[in-house]
Amino acid sequence: MADTQKVTLSLTEENHAGILMVRRNNLKSNTYSITVAYENKAFNFTGKTLAFEARTPTGEVIRDYNYDGNTPFTNIVPAKGTFDLTINNDIFTERGKYHIAYIVFETYNPTSKLMTMRETTWDFRLFVTEDAYMGLPTIQSSIGEWLELIAQYKKWQKELEDLLLGDKTDMLAQFKAVEDAYAALNAQFNSANVVKKSGDTMTGDLAFDVTGERLIRAYDPATKVFQAGIFFNLTGFGVADWKNNIRPLTYSTATKKFNFIKDSLTLDGKNVATEDFVKNYSVEKEIFKGAAYFLDTNVFTWNTDDVKEYIYIEVSRYQVGTGALDYGKNIMIIPKSSLTANAGTAYWMPMAGTDGAKKVFYCSATSIKGHADNSESPNNGWCVRRIVIK
């Protein structure tokens, strides 16, 4: 049989590779020389990372890729769209038909380590079968091996008897030396400033020499896939999800800020990036309360981030010589989106009645002020009572 079987896969058309037979414990016969096509041309995957993914007959997900000495992909020539794939025996613990199997091409941002592109070939099928050595052997099929084991056991029994009947004094002296060495080593270990076992308390700092990046992450031995954990380097740290290839949270010592990727942060089940969250958790801030004509000398400011939704302006009737009256309330709400779009433009707030009374305001994303006409008749029959931002 040839060292490798040649297989052609496509990203744009259904594959016709047939069923690839995989016998457990085979070596070279489980290696496939694969050519990947895109619209009938060789697929150039320069700059992309290769991975093999499949679903077992019972629904378990398998993922294999090159890492830490594990090299299922060899002889990789990206420009020609070719590589060799060796099916790892340790991955295929189930025999039967694998209807979903494909090659993944992934691209990652070199700075954030986040996946920016993922492409896959169409499915091809595998059939994993056992070899003659799988399962439990019967006595009838391996009687020769049992006889060899019995002979070995008798040999060991004879050597043990010779040892026990030999120089007991020398043997006891050796045991004593081992016991003394163990006691000395154990004393040194107990006096060491380390966490020795479950239940001990570490009182010092845990420090790592970091030249690149260090990871603390969970590993699933069943799927042989890293799950989630933390990473840290000389410029920050964060939380990573290796199973889904995302880093939802990072902290930078340069900016002194945390950064969450979109849709990764929720509060009380609400996505903080949505309008619903803003409406539920934005806080009202009262920037004026009283009674004023609100002239151009009346200026109030705030931070840009203080306004999440709108500015609220409340007006009531005003009697010259008496003051503000608690009736004839009028309300004006200016949405946040209008503040920047209409900055420097006059807002007119018409009052009830036929005399044409109004209040004039100038707003921006960070301020509000009145107008001198607000104190002139008939505008002076009204006054501003409250201004709230939210």
Backbone torsions as a table, in degrees:
resi	resn	phi	psi	omega
1	MET	NA	141.9	178.6
2	ALA	-63.3	156.0	-178.9
3	ASP	-60.8	-39.1	-179.0
4	THR	-132.2	152.6	174.0
5	GLN	-100.1	134.3	-176.4
6	LYS	-87.3	130.5	-178.3
7	VAL	-135.8	137.3	176.1
8	THR	-112.6	126.9	178.2
9	LEU	-119.1	157.7	-176.8
10	SER	-132.1	147.5	173.5
11	LEU	-89.6	-15.5	-172.8
12	THR	-118.3	-13.4	-177.5
13	GLU	-132.5	155.5	178.5
14	GLU	-62.0	136.4	-177.6
15	ASN	-80.1	148.2	179.5
16	HIS	-124.6	41.2	-178.2
17	ALA	-78.9	-6.6	-175.6
18	GLY	72.5	-162.1	177.8
19	ILE	-96.0	121.5	178.2
20	LEU	-85.2	120.4	-178.8
21	MET	-84.3	128.5	179.3
22	VAL	-124.1	116.3	175.7
23	ARG	-100.9	124.7	-179.9
24	ARG	-56.5	144.5	177.7
25	ASN	75.9	-2.2	169.0
26	ASN	-71.4	154.8	179.7
27	LEU	-108.8	-85.6	-175.3
28	LYS	-67.7	-29.7	-178.2
29	SER	-69.2	-11.6	175.8
30	ASN	-98.8	16.6	177.2
31	THR	-106.5	132.9	-176.5
32	TYR	-121.6	132.9	175.5
33	SER	-90.3	109.6	-169.3
34	ILE	-109.0	135.8	172.2
35	THR	-116.4	129.5	-178.6
36	VAL	-107.7	131.4	-178.5
37	ALA	-115.1	151.9	173.7
38	TYR	-135.3	111.4	-176.0
39	GLU	53.6	49.9	174.4
40	ASN	66.8	15.7	175.1
41	LYS	-125.1	156.5	178.6
42	ALA	-60.0	131.7	-178.4
43	PHE	-85.4	115.4	179.4
44	ASN	-84.7	109.7	-177.7
45	PHE	-109.4	33.7	177.9
46	THR	-57.2	133.7	179.4
47	GLY	84.9	1.2	-178.0
48	LYS	-107.5	150.9	178.3
49	THR	-96.7	136.7	-178.3
50	LEU	-92.5	145.1	173.3
51	ALA	-149.3	152.2	176.5
52	PHE	-115.5	127.9	179.6
53	GLU	-128.8	143.1	180.0
54	ALA	-154.0	161.9	175.6
55	ARG	-118.1	129.6	-176.5
56	THR	-75.5	167.9	178.6
57	PRO	-57.4	-25.7	-180.0
58	THR	-97.5	5.7	174.1
59	GLY	98.4	1.9	177.4
60	GLU	-73.5	145.7	-179.6
61	VAL	-98.3	133.1	-179.3
62	ILE	-114.5	137.2	174.2
63	ARG	-140.1	128.7	-179.6
64	ASP	-133.3	140.0	-179.9
65	TYR	-158.9	170.7	-177.9
66	ASN	-77.5	120.0	176.6
67	TYR	-164.5	143.0	171.4
68	ASP	44.3	49.7	178.0
69	GLY	87.4	-12.7	175.5
70	ASN	-84.8	114.5	-173.5
71	THR	-130.0	74.6	174.9
72	PRO	-67.7	-25.6	-179.8
73	PHE	-103.3	124.7	178.9
74	THR	-136.5	171.4	177.9
75	ASN	50.4	47.6	-174.8
76	ILE	-83.4	123.5	176.0
77	VAL	-126.4	88.0	-172.9
78	PRO	-58.0	-41.6	-175.7
79	ALA	-62.4	-28.8	180.0
80	LYS	-96.6	-4.0	180.0
81	GLY	70.0	32.0	-175.8
82	THR	-125.5	153.6	174.8
83	PHE	-170.4	165.2	173.9
84	ASP	-105.9	138.0	177.7
85	LEU	-120.6	122.9	175.7
86	THR	-104.8	121.3	179.6
87	ILE	-71.2	122.2	-176.1
88	ASN	-79.1	121.1	-179.4
89	ASN	-59.8	-34.3	-177.0
90	ASP	-66.8	-23.4	-178.7
91	ILE	-77.3	-38.6	-172.6
92	PHE	-90.9	85.4	178.0
93	THR	-89.5	-9.1	178.8
94	GLU	-113.9	139.0	174.4
95	ARG	-98.9	158.3	-179.2
96	GLY	126.9	-167.3	-176.1
97	LYS	-88.4	131.2	174.5
98	TYR	-106.7	99.0	-173.6
99	HIS	-78.8	-23.1	-179.2
100	ILE	-114.3	113.3	177.0
101	ALA	-154.1	139.7	-176.6
102	TYR	-163.1	168.2	177.1
103	ILE	-104.1	138.0	-178.7
104	VAL	-111.5	138.2	175.0
105	PHE	-117.8	117.7	-173.6
106	GLU	-122.6	144.6	176.3
107	THR	-122.3	135.2	-177.5
108	TYR	-121.8	145.5	173.7
109	ASN	-71.5	123.9	-175.3
110	PRO	-64.9	-22.1	-178.6
111	THR	-89.8	-53.7	-176.8
112	SER	-85.9	-13.6	-177.4
113	LYS	66.2	12.4	-179.8
114	LEU	-85.9	146.3	177.4
115	MET	-70.2	130.9	179.0
116	THR	-111.8	-14.5	-179.4
117	MET	-154.7	139.7	176.5
118	ARG	-142.7	121.2	177.3
119	GLU	-128.0	148.4	-179.1
120	THR	-134.1	154.1	172.0
121	THR	-77.9	168.5	170.8
122	TRP	-68.2	161.6	-176.9
123	ASP	-66.7	145.4	163.4
124	PHE	-126.3	163.6	-172.8
125	ARG	-111.9	146.3	177.8
126	LEU	-123.2	150.7	170.7
127	PHE	-128.3	114.3	-177.8
128	VAL	-98.6	124.7	179.4
129	THR	-124.4	157.1	-178.0
130	GLU	-83.9	169.1	170.5
131	ASP	-108.2	-178.4	-173.4
132	ALA	-66.3	-15.9	-175.4
133	TYR	-97.4	-2.0	179.2
134	MET	-76.3	151.3	179.5
135	GLY	86.4	-173.2	-178.1
136	LEU	-91.2	127.0	178.8
137	PRO	-72.0	152.8	174.8
138	THR	-94.1	160.8	179.2
139	ILE	-61.4	-38.9	-177.2
140	GLN	-64.0	-36.6	-175.5
141	SER	-82.0	-14.1	-176.8
142	SER	-136.2	36.1	-178.6
143	ILE	-62.0	-33.4	179.1
144	GLY	-62.7	-39.8	179.4
145	GLU	-65.9	-37.6	178.1
146	TRP	-63.4	-40.4	179.3
147	LEU	-64.3	-39.8	178.0
148	GLU	-63.7	-40.2	178.8
149	LEU	-64.2	-40.3	179.1
150	ILE	-63.8	-41.8	178.8
151	ALA	-63.4	-41.0	179.1
152	GLN	-64.8	-41.5	178.8
153	TYR	-59.1	-45.1	179.8
154	LYS	-62.2	-37.4	178.8
155	LYS	-64.1	-44.8	178.8
156	TRP	-63.7	-37.4	179.2
157	GLN	-61.7	-41.9	-179.8
158	LYS	-65.2	-42.3	-179.4
159	GLU	-64.8	-37.5	179.2
160	LEU	-66.8	-41.2	178.5
161	GLU	-62.8	-41.6	179.0
162	ASP	-62.9	-37.5	-179.6
163	LEU	-67.3	-45.2	-178.1
164	LEU	-67.4	-32.8	-178.8
165	LEU	-88.6	0.2	-179.5
166	GLY	-84.0	-143.2	-175.1
167	ASP	-77.7	92.5	-177.8
168	LYS	-64.7	-36.3	-178.6
169	THR	-61.5	-44.3	-179.6
170	ASP	-65.4	-40.7	-179.2
171	MET	-64.8	-42.5	178.9
172	LEU	-64.6	-36.4	177.8
173	ALA	-64.1	-39.4	178.2
174	GLN	-66.5	-41.8	176.8
175	PHE	-60.2	-41.1	-179.8
176	LYS	-64.8	-39.4	179.2
177	ALA	-64.9	-40.8	178.2
178	VAL	-65.0	-42.2	179.9
179	GLU	-62.9	-42.5	178.8
180	ASP	-64.5	-41.4	-179.9
181	ALA	-64.2	-39.4	178.7
182	TYR	-64.3	-43.4	-179.1
183	ALA	-62.9	-41.4	179.9
184	ALA	-66.1	-43.2	179.9
185	LEU	-65.7	-41.0	-179.5
186	ASN	-64.9	-36.8	178.4
187	ALA	-64.8	-41.0	178.0
188	GLN	-65.6	-40.8	-178.9
189	PHE	-65.0	-42.8	-178.9
190	ASN	-65.8	-29.8	-179.2
191	SER	-85.6	-10.0	-178.3
192	ALA	-71.8	149.3	-178.6
193	ASN	-89.3	69.1	-178.8
194	VAL	-137.7	161.7	171.7
195	VAL	-83.5	119.4	-169.3
196	LYS	-99.2	-30.8	-172.7
197	LYS	-159.2	171.6	177.9
198	SER	-60.9	132.1	-179.2
199	GLY	102.2	-19.5	176.6
200	ASP	-72.3	156.0	179.9
201	THR	-113.5	126.7	176.8
202	MET	-89.8	125.2	-177.3
203	THR	-105.0	-12.2	-179.3
204	GLY	-96.5	-168.5	179.2
205	ASP	-93.0	149.9	173.6
206	LEU	-103.9	111.6	-174.0
207	ALA	-123.2	140.8	176.9
208	PHE	-122.4	140.4	169.9
209	ASP	-76.2	119.9	-175.0
210	VAL	-118.9	115.6	172.5
211	THR	-105.7	-29.4	176.9
212	GLY	-120.5	-93.0	180.0
213	GLU	-147.8	144.5	178.4
214	ARG	-119.1	145.3	-175.0
215	LEU	-126.0	141.2	168.8
216	ILE	-125.5	109.7	-170.9
217	ARG	-146.1	155.8	179.3
218	ALA	-83.0	149.1	-179.3
219	TYR	-130.4	131.1	179.2
220	ASP	-96.9	106.3	-177.3
221	PRO	-67.0	-22.3	-179.1
222	ALA	-69.9	-44.8	-179.0
223	THR	-99.0	-7.0	-177.9
224	LYS	57.1	40.3	-179.2
225	VAL	-126.2	133.7	173.4
226	PHE	-70.5	141.6	-175.7
227	GLN	-100.6	-101.3	-176.7
228	ALA	-129.1	162.7	179.5
229	GLY	175.2	-154.5	-179.1
230	ILE	-125.2	156.3	175.4
231	PHE	-132.8	154.2	176.3
232	PHE	-153.2	151.9	179.5
233	ASN	-147.7	-167.0	-175.4
234	LEU	-76.9	-9.2	-178.0
235	THR	-115.1	2.2	179.2
236	GLY	159.8	-165.7	178.5
237	PHE	-153.9	176.0	179.7
238	GLY	-178.6	-175.9	179.1
239	VAL	-110.6	135.7	-177.6
240	ALA	-128.7	149.4	175.2
241	ASP	-121.9	95.9	-176.9
242	TRP	-73.0	-25.0	179.1
243	LYS	-64.1	-40.3	-179.0
244	ASN	-105.6	5.8	175.6
245	ASN	57.1	48.1	175.9
246	ILE	-135.8	156.2	173.5
247	ARG	-122.8	90.7	-172.1
248	PRO	-68.8	-22.3	-175.3
249	LEU	-140.1	129.6	174.0
250	THR	-136.3	148.7	174.8
251	TYR	-122.7	132.4	-179.3
252	SER	-110.8	129.1	176.0
253	THR	-73.3	-17.4	178.6
254	ALA	-76.1	-47.4	-178.8
255	THR	-89.7	-15.3	-176.6
256	LYS	58.8	37.7	-177.9
257	LYS	-137.9	152.1	170.0
258	PHE	-89.0	147.1	176.7
259	ASN	-130.6	124.2	175.8
260	PHE	-105.8	137.2	175.3
261	ILE	-75.8	156.2	-175.1
262	LYS	-56.0	139.8	177.2
263	ASP	70.2	9.4	-178.6
264	SER	-100.0	-4.7	-176.9
265	LEU	-123.5	125.0	177.3
266	THR	-127.7	156.1	175.2
267	LEU	-136.4	123.0	-174.9
268	ASP	53.7	36.6	177.8
269	GLY	80.1	1.6	-179.1
270	LYS	-105.4	136.1	178.2
271	ASN	-71.5	124.5	-175.8
272	VAL	-68.9	-14.2	-178.8
273	ALA	-88.3	2.5	-175.4
274	THR	-103.1	162.3	178.8
275	GLU	-65.1	-35.7	179.1
276	ASP	-59.3	-39.7	-179.8
277	PHE	-65.5	-44.9	-178.9
278	VAL	-59.5	-42.2	-178.9
279	LYS	-66.9	-34.5	-176.6
280	ASN	-80.6	-29.4	-170.9
281	TYR	-119.6	-1.1	173.9
282	SER	-71.9	148.3	-172.4
283	VAL	-112.3	134.5	175.1
284	GLU	-73.0	142.6	177.5
285	LYS	-133.6	118.2	-179.5
286	GLU	-85.3	118.0	-177.2
287	ILE	-103.0	-12.6	174.8
288	PHE	-152.4	139.0	173.2
289	LYS	-149.0	126.6	-178.9
290	GLY	160.1	-135.5	177.6
291	ALA	-151.8	117.2	-177.3
292	ALA	-150.7	144.4	172.8
293	TYR	-60.8	-29.8	-178.2
294	PHE	71.1	78.2	-179.6
295	LEU	-86.3	-179.1	178.6
296	ASP	-70.5	-11.0	175.5
297	THR	-86.7	-11.5	177.1
298	ASN	-87.2	100.6	-176.7
299	VAL	-124.2	131.1	176.7
300	PHE	-128.3	140.2	-177.8
301	THR	-127.6	164.6	178.1
302	TRP	-158.2	173.3	176.8
303	ASN	-79.3	150.5	-178.6
304	THR	-57.0	-41.1	-175.9
305	ASP	-72.9	-10.3	-178.7
306	ASP	-69.3	-27.7	-179.1
307	VAL	-97.2	113.4	177.3
308	LYS	-101.8	-30.3	-173.7
309	GLU	-128.4	-52.0	-170.7
310	TYR	-164.7	171.8	167.4
311	ILE	-111.3	133.8	-179.5
312	TYR	-111.8	125.0	179.8
313	ILE	-121.2	127.5	-179.0
314	GLU	-118.4	129.8	-176.9
315	VAL	-124.4	149.6	174.2
316	SER	-137.8	172.5	177.2
317	ARG	-65.7	153.7	-178.8
318	TYR	-139.6	134.5	179.2
319	GLN	-113.4	118.2	179.7
320	VAL	-60.9	130.2	-178.3
321	GLY	91.7	-20.5	179.5
322	THR	-108.2	-47.9	-179.4
323	GLY	118.3	-162.1	-177.4
324	ALA	-68.8	140.6	177.5
325	LEU	-111.5	139.9	-175.1
326	ASP	-89.3	51.6	172.5
327	TYR	-153.9	175.5	-178.3
328	GLY	66.8	34.3	-177.7
329	LYS	-64.0	140.7	176.6
330	ASN	-135.6	140.1	-173.8
331	ILE	-127.3	140.4	175.9
332	MET	-131.8	131.3	178.3
333	ILE	-120.2	124.9	179.4
334	ILE	-110.1	115.1	-179.0
335	PRO	-63.9	153.6	179.8
336	LYS	-58.1	-39.7	-177.2
337	SER	-61.8	-25.4	-179.0
338	SER	-80.8	-23.0	-173.6
339	LEU	-63.1	-46.0	179.7
340	THR	-77.3	-41.1	-177.3
341	ALA	-63.0	-33.9	-175.7
342	ASN	-115.6	25.9	179.9
343	ALA	-58.7	132.9	-179.9
344	GLY	85.3	-3.7	179.4
345	THR	-96.8	141.3	-178.4
346	ALA	-75.4	132.6	171.9
347	TYR	-99.9	127.9	176.5
348	TRP	-101.9	132.3	177.3
349	MET	-116.2	96.2	-176.6
350	PRO	-66.5	144.4	177.5
351	MET	-102.0	161.7	178.9
352	ALA	-67.8	149.0	179.1
353	GLY	115.5	-179.0	-176.2
354	THR	-112.5	6.9	-176.6
355	ASP	-88.2	-0.3	177.6
356	GLY	78.0	17.0	-179.9
357	ALA	-65.0	144.6	179.7
358	LYS	-156.5	165.8	170.5
359	LYS	-117.0	142.2	-177.2
360	VAL	-116.8	132.6	-179.6
361	PHE	-132.4	150.8	171.0
362	TYR	-120.7	122.9	-176.1
363	CYS	-123.9	154.8	170.2
364	SER	-142.0	-174.1	-179.2
365	ALA	-67.4	-15.9	-175.4
366	THR	-131.9	7.6	-176.7
367	SER	-160.2	165.6	172.6
368	ILE	-147.4	140.4	174.6
369	LYS	-144.5	163.1	-178.5
370	GLY	-94.6	-155.0	-177.4
371	HIS	-144.3	150.9	-177.5
372	ALA	-63.0	-30.3	-178.6
373	ASP	-65.9	-15.6	-177.8
374	ASN	-65.4	-17.1	179.0
375	SER	-98.9	-0.7	-179.5
376	GLU	-91.6	153.8	177.2
377	SER	-72.9	139.2	6.7
378	PRO	-91.4	4.2	-175.4
379	ASN	-65.0	-24.3	-176.9
380	ASN	-77.5	2.4	173.1
381	GLY	-82.4	5.2	-179.0
382	TRP	-137.7	153.1	178.0
383	CYS	-141.8	154.5	177.3
384	VAL	-82.4	129.9	-178.4
385	ARG	-104.3	-41.3	-178.4
386	ARG	-145.7	147.9	169.7
387	ILE	-133.9	124.5	-177.0
388	VAL	-128.0	139.1	172.2
389	ILE	-113.5	146.8	178.1
390	LYS	-145.7	NA	NA
